[in-house]
Amino acid sequence: MAAVEPLDRAQQLASFERLVSGCTRCRLHQGRTQVVFGSGNPEAELMFVGEAPGFHEDQQGFPFVGQAGKLLEKLLDGIGLKRSDVYIANVLKCRPPGNRDPQPDEIEACEAHLFRQIELIEPKLVATLGNFATKLLSGKQHGITRVHGTPQEATLGGRRVTLYPLFHPAAALYTPAMLRTLEEDFAKIPALLDREVAPPAPVVSLPVAAPEPEPAAQQLGLF
């Protein structure tokens, strides 16, 4: 797939945002204030994917603007990055009522929006925040407790990227041990951004062995 030119990338992302702003693919559009598309640098090498907008995000139209967002910015600052250096989005673009967990049909209805964002931005490293983003983008059902801080290779938006599962910042707001784990996992991000992403393994066609000749039919002795 051909790379998107930076100017085209920003324009196409803005055009796609306008399109998504009127989305009615699932029931969540009925109770939203607005679609929370995503925000940040359209040329970012690092993209964060969270779960869904909360109350403040639904009101302001931007992801991670509450307490979890402030912690995310603090974690970024700890590795020498700013919010404007990265791109941030969610699996769902509309707030689930009462901040409940996303439902499978809602994820299915919304996932194409996220995959298109990834395709346009072309990040090198996609950091998934929490279980829902990790399971969707990895295609595996391993929980975040098991896989956090362990990079893996994936094909997203038609390109090979490094997928990096992390605990959701909201989980660390009131748990010091979880915060330390997040800080340790974030500390690995600069090295992951410097690392080359392995190309997909070539498909090797193995030679097909010729079938064994069938043994000649044995003539029964008549005597």
trRosetta pair geometry for C-beta under 8 A, 3 or more apart (Angstrom, degrees):
i j d omega theta_ij theta_ji phi_ij phi_ji
1 119 7.8 -74 153 -153 157 97
1 157 8.0 -131 80 142 162 72
1 158 4.1 53 -12 137 151 139
1 159 6.6 -98 56 -60 121 84
3 122 6.4 49 -142 -110 85 166
4 8 5.4 -132 -178 94 88 109
4 9 4.5 113 121 -79 119 89
4 12 6.7 -91 -159 32 140 146
4 120 6.0 -9 15 -151 170 54
4 122 6.3 -174 32 -23 99 127
5 8 4.3 77 62 16 89 111
5 9 6.6 -150 89 -19 40 87
6 9 5.4 -53 -145 28 28 117
6 10 6.8 24 161 -14 63 100
6 42 7.6 123 -160 100 69 104
6 43 5.3 2 -128 -87 101 127
7 10 6.2 -55 -155 34 31 106
7 11 6.4 23 152 -11 65 112
8 11 5.7 -63 -146 44 33 109
8 12 5.7 29 159 -18 71 112
9 12 6.0 -56 -139 40 23 106
9 13 6.1 24 159 -20 61 110
9 42 5.1 157 128 146 103 116
9 43 6.4 106 90 -78 149 74
9 120 5.7 139 -150 171 78 83
9 121 6.9 104 -173 -105 120 36
9 122 7.4 -82 -118 13 136 108
10 13 5.8 -56 -145 36 27 111
10 14 6.4 25 156 -17 63 107
10 42 4.5 155 -91 55 69 159
10 43 7.7 -35 -57 -38 94 89
11 14 5.8 -56 -149 37 29 109
11 15 6.3 29 153 -18 65 108
12 15 5.5 -53 -144 39 33 113
12 16 6.1 33 155 -20 66 106
12 120 5.4 -155 103 -135 116 125
13 16 5.7 -53 -145 37 30 110
13 17 6.4 37 151 -25 63 103
13 42 4.9 -155 16 -124 159 125
13 117 7.2 68 -131 -131 97 71
13 120 5.1 155 -76 135 86 145
13 121 7.0 66 -91 -68 133 79
14 17 5.6 -48 -148 30 32 115
14 18 6.8 35 152 -20 62 100
15 18 5.8 -51 -156 31 34 112
15 19 6.7 34 147 -18 63 105
16 19 5.4 -53 -152 35 37 115
16 20 6.2 32 153 -17 70 107
16 116 6.1 -167 -155 132 147 127
16 117 7.3 -176 113 -82 145 67
16 120 6.7 -141 5 -38 152 159
17 20 5.8 -57 -143 40 31 107
17 21 6.4 47 153 -40 63 100
17 37 4.5 52 -133 -165 94 169
17 38 7.7 -124 -100 44 108 82
18 21 5.7 -42 -152 12 30 120
19 22 7.2 -79 -178 36 33 94
20 23 5.2 -10 -166 -36 58 118
20 35 5.8 180 129 160 88 157
20 37 5.6 119 85 -110 133 104
20 93 6.3 -105 164 -160 123 171
20 113 5.4 89 -118 -131 132 124
21 34 7.3 -21 -150 -170 90 88
21 35 4.9 -155 -125 39 48 132
21 37 7.0 -44 -72 -57 77 120
22 35 7.9 -75 -24 -19 21 139
23 29 6.3 -151 102 -84 69 127
23 35 6.1 95 29 -96 105 138
23 93 6.7 71 46 76 147 139
23 94 7.7 -139 83 -37 114 118
23 110 7.8 84 153 -111 154 80
23 113 7.2 -34 -83 -72 157 139
24 29 4.7 -102 -117 48 59 168
25 29 7.6 116 34 -28 49 125
25 109 4.0 163 132 179 113 109
25 110 6.7 164 78 -71 133 59
26 29 6.8 133 72 -10 55 90
26 94 7.6 -166 71 44 104 133
26 105 6.6 151 -126 126 119 88
26 106 4.8 122 169 -118 164 68
26 109 3.9 148 -50 73 111 162
26 110 6.7 -58 3 -43 133 93
27 30 5.8 -35 -179 9 63 117
27 106 7.4 -74 41 -89 84 101
28 31 6.6 -74 -162 45 49 90
28 32 6.1 55 150 -43 80 109
28 92 6.9 48 33 -173 178 124
28 94 3.8 144 132 96 120 131
28 95 7.1 170 -170 67 114 37
28 96 6.3 -65 -113 -91 120 54
28 106 6.0 73 -26 -135 123 122
29 32 5.8 -53 -139 17 36 117
29 94 6.0 -113 -77 -90 49 164
31 94 7.8 115 69 165 74 118
31 95 7.4 -96 106 80 97 89
31 97 5.6 7 103 -75 165 99
32 35 6.7 55 142 -68 154 47
32 58 6.1 -138 -153 -145 75 108
32 94 4.2 -86 -73 -149 139 105
32 95 5.8 138 -113 32 83 84
33 58 4.8 110 26 158 109 88
33 59 5.8 43 53 -95 167 41
33 61 7.9 -107 103 -66 105 77
33 95 7.7 26 15 17 85 127
34 58 6.9 147 44 -169 68 56
34 61 4.9 -23 93 -95 138 96
35 61 7.7 42 80 -138 47 85
35 93 4.9 7 -162 150 90 114
35 94 6.2 -53 -112 -74 62 81
36 53 4.0 120 19 -72 153 137
36 57 4.9 26 -111 157 156 105
36 58 6.6 -83 -42 -87 121 46
36 61 5.9 -174 -104 -158 69 38
36 62 6.7 -175 -147 -79 97 1
36 63 5.6 118 160 -66 118 74
36 90 6.6 32 101 23 114 127
36 93 5.6 -174 61 -168 62 60
36 94 7.2 152 18 -88 85 30
36 95 7.3 71 -3 -46 126 82
37 61 7.9 10 12 178 82 84
37 89 7.3 -50 145 -124 48 99
37 93 6.1 18 -97 -141 41 118
37 113 7.9 -119 -140 173 73 126
38 63 6.1 -4 -118 -4 48 129
38 87 6.4 35 161 174 118 94
38 88 6.2 -176 -158 93 80 49
38 89 3.4 -23 -104 -93 123 91
38 90 7.3 -164 -84 10 84 64
38 117 6.0 82 14 -139 161 150
39 62 5.0 -7 -13 -141 148 97
39 63 6.3 -171 20 30 95 86
39 87 7.4 -169 102 -150 29 64
39 88 6.0 -10 61 57 70 92
40 44 5.8 -1 135 -37 119 145
40 47 7.9 160 81 -119 149 70
40 83 6.7 -117 -109 163 95 72
40 84 6.8 174 -147 -135 66 31
40 85 7.9 -32 -167 74 105 27
40 86 5.3 -54 -161 103 144 51
40 87 3.6 -179 81 -111 129 46
40 88 5.2 117 -34 8 132 73
41 44 4.1 117 80 -58 101 92
41 84 6.1 86 -52 167 102 54
41 85 6.0 -27 -8 -170 144 18
41 86 6.4 102 28 46 105 6
41 87 5.7 -109 58 -59 60 82
42 87 6.8 80 -95 -88 30 130
42 120 7.3 -51 -163 132 100 103
42 121 5.9 -130 -164 -112 55 81
43 121 7.5 -164 -96 -158 16 71
44 47 5.8 125 99 -69 122 73
44 85 6.6 108 -121 146 99 49
44 86 4.9 91 -150 -146 143 34
44 87 4.1 -167 31 -14 143 92
44 121 6.2 -13 50 -176 86 118
44 123 5.8 -10 103 -102 84 99
45 123 5.8 106 -178 -152 27 69
45 124 4.3 -7 -167 19 90 110
45 125 6.3 44 143 20 80 89
45 193 5.7 89 120 -145 131 105
46 81 7.3 -24 51 -146 151 161
46 85 7.2 28 47 125 113 92
46 86 4.6 -51 91 -118 98 101
46 87 7.6 167 95 27 52 69
46 123 6.2 95 -110 -157 6 119
46 124 7.2 -35 -65 56 52 84
46 125 5.0 -13 -109 71 72 105
46 127 6.7 15 -171 -6 94 110
46 189 6.9 45 -120 -174 141 120
46 193 6.3 -48 -61 -92 107 119
47 86 6.7 162 -96 -176 32 87
47 87 4.6 -20 -114 69 85 99
47 88 7.5 176 -162 -80 61 30
47 89 7.0 -5 -177 17 105 101
47 117 8.0 153 -158 131 146 106
47 118 6.8 175 91 -110 167 79
47 121 6.0 101 -78 111 136 149
47 123 3.8 -119 -8 -49 111 162
47 125 7.3 170 27 91 65 55
47 126 5.0 -18 70 -113 99 72
47 127 7.2 179 88 26 45 71
48 64 7.8 13 102 -25 137 155
48 72 7.2 101 179 -159 174 134
48 86 6.2 47 -8 152 99 133
48 87 7.3 -173 27 92 67 49
48 88 4.7 -7 63 -114 106 76
48 89 7.4 161 88 30 60 55
48 126 7.9 154 -94 -164 20 55
48 127 5.0 -26 -106 72 70 101
48 128 8.0 152 -159 -94 55 19
48 129 6.0 33 -176 -27 100 117
49 89 5.7 -15 -111 76 71 84
49 90 6.7 126 -166 -121 62 23
49 91 6.5 78 169 -55 103 70
49 114 6.7 70 -135 -157 126 127
49 126 6.3 14 -6 -178 116 99
49 127 7.3 171 21 85 70 49
49 128 5.2 -25 67 -112 102 65
49 129 6.6 -173 85 17 46 82
49 133 4.3 162 114 -152 100 134
49 137 6.6 108 69 -37 156 144
50 63 6.3 165 32 -174 129 126
50 64 6.5 151 -27 -58 153 106
50 88 7.2 23 -9 -175 107 93
50 89 7.4 -165 26 103 77 36
50 90 4.6 -39 73 -105 86 82
50 91 7.2 -113 99 -2 44 78
50 129 4.5 -23 -102 64 67 125
50 130 6.7 51 -153 21 62 118
50 133 6.2 -121 -167 -42 9 142
50 168 6.6 87 -140 -128 90 103
51 90 6.0 -19 79 -154 26 103
51 91 5.8 -25 -152 25 33 111
51 92 7.1 0 148 22 55 98
51 101 7.9 -75 -177 -138 133 61
51 102 6.5 -158 179 -16 89 115
51 129 7.1 -98 -26 94 76 91
51 130 5.3 -31 -54 75 109 146
51 131 8.0 33 -95 56 115 68
51 132 4.8 86 -124 47 89 131
51 133 6.2 -110 -78 -30 53 97
51 168 6.6 -9 -20 -105 115 142
52 90 5.3 126 -100 167 23 139
52 91 6.4 -50 -64 62 71 87
52 92 3.9 5 -110 55 96 119
52 94 7.6 -24 -161 81 103 39
52 95 6.4 122 151 -123 103 43
52 96 5.6 29 139 -4 161 99
52 99 7.7 165 88 -144 114 62
52 102 5.5 158 -50 -61 132 104
52 132 7.7 -1 -25 80 91 160
53 57 3.5 -142 -152 102 93 127
53 58 5.0 127 134 -58 127 73
53 63 6.5 -109 -94 -106 81 70
53 90 6.1 -153 -43 18 63 163
53 92 7.1 -109 9 100 74 92
53 93 7.3 27 -15 179 115 28
53 94 6.7 -71 34 -177 119 15
53 95 4.4 -78 89 -73 98 82
54 57 5.2 93 46 15 60 105
54 58 6.9 -114 106 -8 29 95
54 66 5.7 -37 72 -7 136 147
54 68 7.8 115 -2 24 144 126
54 95 6.4 91 -139 -125 10 114
54 99 5.4 17 -127 -105 84 116
55 58 5.9 -61 -151 35 26 111
55 59 6.5 19 155 -15 63 109
55 66 7.4 78 60 -76 80 137
55 95 7.0 95 -80 -146 34 154
55 99 7.1 -57 -33 -57 83 112
56 59 5.7 -57 -149 38 33 110
56 60 6.0 4 163 3 69 115
56 65 5.1 -136 130 86 115 98
56 66 4.2 145 35 -69 141 95
57 60 6.3 -69 -134 51 26 92
57 61 7.5 174 176 -10 56 4
57 62 6.4 -113 -138 81 74 43
57 63 5.6 27 -134 -114 130 38
57 64 7.1 38 -86 -16 120 26
57 65 5.7 148 -85 25 66 99
57 66 7.0 -73 -35 -18 83 100
57 90 8.0 73 165 -26 160 146
57 95 6.8 153 80 -76 98 110
58 61 7.9 28 -173 -68 18 42
58 94 7.7 57 -111 -163 101 54
58 95 4.0 -38 -71 -22 128 141
60 65 5.2 -48 61 59 150 168
62 65 5.1 85 85 -48 101 124
63 69 7.4 160 132 -95 57 118
63 88 4.9 -150 84 126 124 106
63 89 6.2 168 -17 -123 160 23
63 90 5.4 178 -116 -30 131 102
64 68 6.0 -96 -135 102 81 91
64 69 3.3 137 160 -98 71 95
64 72 5.4 -20 -175 29 140 150
64 88 5.5 -72 23 164 130 150
64 169 7.8 72 -136 40 115 137
65 69 4.9 5 -70 24 11 168
66 69 5.5 111 48 11 44 103
66 70 7.4 -85 122 -5 35 92
67 70 5.6 -49 -150 32 37 112
67 71 6.6 35 152 -17 66 102
67 170 7.6 93 87 -112 94 73
67 173 5.8 55 131 -122 124 137
68 71 5.7 -54 -152 37 35 110
68 72 6.4 40 148 -24 66 103
68 168 7.0 -19 -150 161 135 90
68 169 4.3 132 -162 90 82 108
68 170 4.2 -34 -90 -66 129 78
68 173 6.7 -78 -84 -60 69 119
69 72 5.4 -48 -147 32 35 115
69 73 6.5 35 154 -18 65 102
69 169 7.7 145 -57 77 21 150
70 73 5.8 -52 -152 35 33 111
70 74 6.5 36 149 -20 64 104
71 74 5.4 -52 -150 35 36 114
71 75 6.4 38 152 -19 67 103
71 169 4.3 162 90 -176 120 125
71 172 6.6 167 170 82 153 106
71 173 6.3 -124 -44 -91 152 77
71 179 7.9 -104 -158 -121 127 101
72 75 5.7 -53 -149 36 32 111
72 76 6.4 34 151 -19 64 105
72 83 7.8 79 113 -97 101 99
72 88 7.7 83 144 -111 154 142
72 129 8.0 -30 -101 -104 122 152
72 169 4.9 -105 -60 -40 81 158
73 76 5.6 -51 -147 36 33 114
73 77 6.3 39 152 -24 64 103
73 82 7.7 13 -150 -155 88 54
73 83 5.4 -32 -108 -53 98 110
74 77 5.6 -50 -149 32 32 115
74 78 6.7 39 149 -26 61 102
75 78 5.5 -49 -156 26 35 118
75 79 7.4 9 155 1 62 102
75 169 7.0 -137 -7 -101 139 117
75 182 6.2 -71 -110 143 139 111
75 183 6.7 -138 -125 -97 92 61
75 186 4.8 -146 179 -92 106 165
76 79 6.4 -74 -159 45 35 92
76 81 4.4 -85 -176 85 92 95
76 82 6.4 115 132 -115 127 13
76 83 6.4 134 65 -64 164 56
76 85 7.5 166 -176 50 127 114
76 86 6.9 -121 -121 0 137 136
76 186 7.7 -118 -76 -160 37 132
77 80 7.7 51 -170 -71 33 16
77 81 7.3 -110 -75 64 26 52
77 82 7.3 44 -86 -94 71 57
78 183 6.5 -65 136 -139 167 90
78 186 6.3 71 80 113 120 136
78 187 7.6 -65 130 -79 112 76
79 186 5.6 -139 -32 152 130 97
79 187 6.5 -173 -90 -109 109 41
79 189 5.6 48 173 60 169 116
79 190 5.7 -163 -176 -39 111 103
80 190 7.2 42 45 -82 115 129
81 85 4.7 -118 -162 63 93 145
81 86 6.4 57 161 -33 132 109
81 189 7.9 -64 -6 111 142 138
82 85 5.0 110 57 -9 69 101
82 86 8.0 -169 92 5 44 85
83 86 6.5 -77 -156 45 36 94
83 88 7.4 -37 -157 -16 90 130
87 117 7.8 -173 147 167 136 112
87 121 5.5 -98 31 -140 168 152
87 123 6.8 -131 41 -71 118 123
89 114 6.2 158 127 -123 135 86
89 117 5.6 88 -66 129 170 165
90 93 6.6 158 71 -83 101 41
90 114 7.8 -100 99 -92 36 117
90 133 7.7 -106 -154 -77 51 117
91 102 6.3 -82 98 -31 125 168
91 107 6.0 -17 159 -126 121 91
91 110 6.7 95 150 101 64 123
91 111 7.0 -17 -164 -97 83 73
91 114 6.1 -28 -129 -58 43 154
91 132 5.3 -107 8 130 160 113
91 133 5.3 -148 -49 -86 111 74
91 136 5.8 130 -122 11 125 161
92 95 7.9 132 118 -86 121 19
92 96 6.8 40 109 -38 167 93
92 102 5.2 -176 -38 -102 132 126
92 106 6.0 7 -106 146 123 113
92 107 7.0 -77 -67 -92 92 59
92 110 5.1 76 -118 86 57 172
93 110 5.8 -172 7 -150 90 123
93 113 5.9 -40 -34 106 133 161
94 110 7.7 -142 18 -95 88 138
95 99 7.2 -44 -171 -86 97 60
96 99 6.4 89 76 -138 90 17
96 100 4.8 -104 133 59 126 76
96 101 7.1 -48 85 83 170 15
96 102 6.1 -150 -51 -87 139 53
96 103 7.7 139 -119 -9 130 84
96 106 7.2 71 -88 155 106 174
97 100 6.3 9 76 11 62 110
101 132 7.3 171 -161 -66 90 130
102 106 5.1 -134 -167 84 87 122
102 107 5.2 92 143 -58 129 94
102 132 5.7 92 36 -140 123 151
103 106 4.6 89 58 5 80 108
103 107 7.2 -151 91 -7 40 85
104 107 5.7 -55 -149 35 33 111
104 108 6.3 33 155 -19 67 107
105 108 5.5 -51 -145 38 35 115
105 109 6.3 37 154 -21 65 105
106 109 5.8 -54 -147 36 30 111
106 110 6.2 8 160 -4 65 116
107 110 6.2 -73 -142 47 26 98
107 111 5.8 41 163 -51 68 104
107 132 7.1 -143 -99 -169 131 109
107 136 6.3 -140 -172 -95 126 127
108 111 6.2 -34 -132 4 24 115
110 113 5.5 -46 -175 25 65 117
110 114 6.9 57 137 -16 82 101
111 114 5.6 -55 -156 37 46 110
111 115 6.2 42 151 -18 75 106
111 136 6.3 -155 -117 -165 119 128
112 115 5.7 -54 -143 40 35 110
112 116 6.2 37 157 -21 66 106
113 116 5.9 -60 -153 36 27 110
113 117 6.6 31 150 -21 63 104
114 117 5.5 -51 -152 32 35 114
114 118 6.5 33 152 -17 66 103
114 136 7.8 44 81 131 155 141
115 118 5.7 -51 -150 36 35 112
115 119 6.3 40 150 -23 64 105
115 156 6.9 -136 -133 -169 78 82
115 157 6.0 173 -177 -76 68 72
116 119 5.4 -51 -147 35 35 116
116 120 6.4 30 156 -16 66 105
116 157 7.6 122 -119 -112 16 100
117 120 6.0 -61 -149 38 29 106
117 121 6.0 14 161 -9 68 114
118 121 6.1 -60 -135 44 27 102
118 122 7.8 100 166 -69 53 26
118 123 6.7 -71 -144 22 75 100
118 126 6.8 2 -125 -95 120 138
118 156 4.9 -57 148 144 150 111
118 157 3.9 -151 111 -39 93 128
118 161 7.7 -92 -173 -19 118 159
119 122 7.4 10 176 -64 26 67
119 156 7.9 -130 -63 141 64 69
119 157 3.3 -169 -77 -150 61 106
119 158 6.1 56 -121 19 100 102
119 159 7.8 145 -121 2 57 103
120 157 7.7 -113 1 -148 42 140
121 157 8.0 -131 48 -77 74 176
122 157 7.1 -138 -90 110 53 142
122 159 6.3 58 -135 13 80 165
123 126 5.5 116 89 -69 132 77
123 161 6.3 52 92 -133 79 135
124 161 6.4 168 -176 -136 25 84
124 162 6.8 16 148 23 69 97
124 193 6.3 97 89 -138 130 65
124 197 6.4 -155 -162 -33 84 126
125 161 6.8 166 -96 -178 20 96
125 162 4.9 -21 -112 69 73 104
125 164 5.9 8 -174 -3 100 126
125 189 7.0 135 138 -153 159 84
125 192 5.3 94 -110 127 140 113
125 193 5.6 -80 -10 -86 140 70
126 137 6.5 -131 124 176 137 156
126 154 7.6 -68 49 60 126 125
126 156 6.3 -3 -10 46 159 161
126 161 5.3 52 -4 138 106 141
126 162 7.2 172 27 85 67 51
126 163 5.4 -23 71 -111 99 64
126 164 6.9 164 83 23 45 77
127 164 4.6 -33 -104 76 71 103
127 165 7.7 151 -161 -97 59 12
127 166 5.4 13 -179 0 103 124
127 189 7.2 -21 -73 -109 136 117
128 133 3.9 -174 -158 117 96 106
128 134 4.2 146 117 -77 141 64
128 136 8.0 176 -134 53 135 86
128 137 5.5 -162 -79 41 133 133
128 138 7.5 -93 1 -30 162 98
128 163 6.5 14 -13 -173 113 93
128 164 7.1 169 17 79 71 46
128 165 5.0 -26 64 -108 104 62
128 166 6.7 163 78 27 49 72
129 133 5.8 46 48 37 54 146
129 166 5.5 -25 -103 78 60 98
129 167 7.4 7 -156 117 67 26
129 168 4.6 89 159 -105 91 66
129 169 6.7 -26 -157 -7 131 77
130 133 5.8 83 66 23 79 99
130 134 6.7 -150 99 -7 36 103
130 144 5.9 -74 -157 -60 30 157
130 166 7.9 -18 -26 89 44 63
130 167 6.9 46 -79 -167 57 38
130 168 3.5 17 -60 -48 108 112
130 170 7.9 7 -71 39 131 103
130 171 7.3 148 -96 -20 96 123
131 134 5.8 -72 -146 42 25 110
131 135 5.9 16 167 -15 69 111
131 143 6.0 -28 -114 -143 108 68
131 144 4.9 -106 -74 -21 65 109
132 135 6.2 -57 -143 37 25 104
132 136 6.3 21 160 -16 62 111
133 136 5.9 -59 -145 38 29 110
133 137 6.1 5 168 -1 67 115
134 137 6.7 -68 -139 46 21 94
134 138 5.7 3 171 -3 63 121
134 142 7.6 -83 138 82 119 80
134 144 5.5 146 14 -86 158 87
134 147 6.6 153 -177 77 138 130
134 165 4.4 50 -118 -119 124 114
135 138 6.4 -63 -128 47 21 99
135 139 7.9 114 174 -61 50 4
135 140 6.7 -114 -135 81 61 47
135 141 5.8 35 -135 -114 113 43
135 142 7.6 -180 -96 52 79 50
136 139 7.8 8 167 -66 24 44
137 154 6.6 80 154 141 86 168
137 156 6.3 -1 -156 -95 100 134
137 163 5.9 176 126 -132 115 131
138 142 7.2 -55 105 42 152 100
138 147 7.6 -1 -77 147 170 168
138 152 6.6 53 -125 75 108 143
138 154 6.4 -111 -115 -88 52 140
138 163 5.9 161 -85 133 82 157
138 165 7.3 -17 -46 -61 135 118
139 154 7.8 155 8 -135 105 117
142 146 5.0 -106 -180 79 102 130
142 147 4.9 89 121 -35 127 126
143 146 5.2 93 66 8 76 102
143 147 7.3 164 87 9 38 93
144 147 6.4 -79 -135 54 32 85
144 148 5.3 50 172 -56 76 100
144 165 5.8 -159 -131 170 77 120
144 166 7.8 -7 -159 103 116 19
144 167 6.0 122 149 -96 131 58
144 168 7.8 -22 -163 -15 175 80
145 148 6.7 -21 -122 -2 17 112
147 150 5.3 -101 -169 49 63 116
147 152 7.7 -31 -169 -20 120 128
147 165 4.7 48 113 54 102 154
148 165 5.2 -107 -102 115 47 96
148 166 5.8 79 -146 -126 96 28
148 167 5.5 11 -119 -40 149 76
148 181 7.1 48 120 157 142 119
148 185 6.1 -61 161 -95 96 152
149 164 7.9 14 -123 -172 20 86
149 165 7.4 -57 1 81 33 77
149 166 7.3 80 -58 -101 57 64
149 181 7.5 -103 -45 178 132 89
149 184 7.0 -2 -111 108 138 95
149 185 4.1 -112 -91 -109 92 103
149 188 6.8 106 -153 17 81 147
150 165 6.8 -1 52 44 72 103
151 162 5.1 -11 -168 -175 119 109
151 163 6.9 144 -159 74 63 47
151 164 4.9 -24 -102 -96 81 83
151 188 7.7 -145 -36 135 112 131
151 192 5.8 171 -83 -120 148 126
152 162 7.4 141 71 -160 30 62
152 163 5.1 -27 69 64 84 99
152 164 7.9 168 23 -80 64 41
152 165 7.9 22 12 -10 108 99
153 160 6.3 -10 -170 -166 102 101
153 161 7.6 155 -153 81 57 36
153 162 6.4 -45 -98 -104 56 57
153 163 7.2 124 -143 14 7 88
153 197 6.9 133 -125 -163 100 87
153 198 5.8 -50 -101 52 151 104
154 160 7.4 153 84 -149 34 56
154 161 5.9 -26 69 65 82 82
154 162 7.7 103 23 -143 81 14
154 163 4.3 38 5 -24 128 126
155 158 7.2 -5 175 -142 96 12
155 159 6.9 174 -151 85 67 22
155 160 5.7 -38 -96 -90 71 56
155 161 7.5 127 -117 17 23 76
155 200 6.6 16 -74 -77 123 125
156 159 6.7 -33 70 62 58 72
156 161 5.2 -41 37 25 107 128
156 163 7.4 113 -25 -74 131 107
157 161 7.8 50 39 -23 100 130
160 197 5.0 163 118 144 104 123
160 198 6.9 -109 165 81 148 52
160 199 6.1 -174 5 -128 158 37
160 200 5.8 -163 -72 -44 124 80
161 197 6.3 -57 -126 -127 23 153
162 192 5.7 -158 114 -177 156 108
162 195 7.1 69 -55 80 154 117
162 197 5.7 -136 -38 -104 87 101
164 185 7.9 150 166 173 106 104
164 188 7.8 -171 -151 97 133 113
164 189 7.2 125 138 -103 168 80
164 192 6.2 43 -76 -178 143 169
166 182 6.6 74 -175 -131 106 81
166 185 5.4 156 -119 125 93 143
166 186 7.4 58 -127 -67 140 73
167 171 5.1 -100 172 64 109 133
167 172 6.2 101 113 -41 128 107
167 178 6.0 -135 139 -170 165 101
167 181 6.4 64 1 102 139 117
167 182 5.5 -94 58 -80 111 96
167 185 7.4 138 13 27 86 154
168 171 5.0 98 68 -6 82 102
168 172 7.9 -172 96 -1 50 86
169 172 5.7 -68 -157 40 46 106
169 173 7.0 70 148 -54 72 83
169 182 6.8 94 -104 -143 64 158
170 173 5.9 -23 -157 -16 40 116
171 175 6.7 -34 153 33 66 131
171 178 5.4 -119 127 176 91 153
172 175 5.7 -95 -133 61 42 89
172 178 4.0 -147 -103 114 77 104
172 179 4.2 127 -179 -77 114 65
172 181 7.6 -146 -99 56 123 90
172 182 5.0 -53 -62 -11 163 142
175 178 3.9 49 98 15 117 116
175 179 6.6 167 90 -18 62 83
176 179 5.5 -55 -148 33 35 115
176 180 6.6 37 155 -21 67 100
177 180 5.8 -51 -154 31 33 111
177 181 6.7 34 148 -18 63 104
178 181 5.6 -52 -152 35 36 114
178 182 6.4 38 150 -20 67 103
179 182 5.6 -52 -149 35 34 112
179 183 6.4 35 152 -20 65 104
180 183 5.7 -52 -148 35 32 113
180 184 6.4 33 153 -19 65 105
181 184 5.7 -55 -150 36 31 111
181 185 6.3 27 154 -15 66 107
182 185 5.8 -57 -145 40 31 108
182 186 6.1 32 156 -20 66 107
183 186 5.8 -53 -143 37 29 112
183 187 6.5 39 153 -32 61 102
184 187 5.7 -49 -155 21 31 117
184 188 7.7 31 150 -21 57 97
185 188 6.1 -52 -167 22 40 111
186 189 5.6 -27 -168 -9 51 120
187 190 7.9 -40 -180 16 42 97
188 191 5.8 -63 -168 45 58 109
188 192 6.0 58 139 -26 83 109
189 192 5.5 -60 -146 38 35 113
189 193 6.3 36 158 -22 70 103
190 193 5.8 -55 -150 34 32 111
190 194 6.6 26 154 -16 65 107
191 194 5.7 -58 -150 38 35 110
191 195 6.4 44 150 -35 66 104
192 195 5.5 -47 -148 21 34 118
215 218 7.9 1 134 -40 113 87
